[in-house]
Amino acid sequence: MQTLFVDGIANIALIDGVVRVDLVNITRAGNDQADFRPVGVIAMPLQGMLRMHDQLQKAIDRMIQDGVLKRAETPTAPDDAPEES
């Protein structure tokens, strides 16, 4: 089995029922500009991507419960904000 380290995803495409996810690593060049280097592609059926999404969400939920991550709070407008006319 091969292990890849990736920094992120460059592109996701659905072609003929197959989801293709382009994996990249980020390399730094001068002036803090990020360059992306492709390192691989994951190709799976759409149902497989949906199952993966479910498993990732469960892992994130466990990390939140364990205090490893904090859920980002969604900013809300104050109730007494003046209305525009």
Beta strands, then each sheet from edge to edge (+ up, - down):
strand 1: 8-15
strand 2: 18-29
strand 3: 33-45
sheet 1: 1+ 2- 3+
end
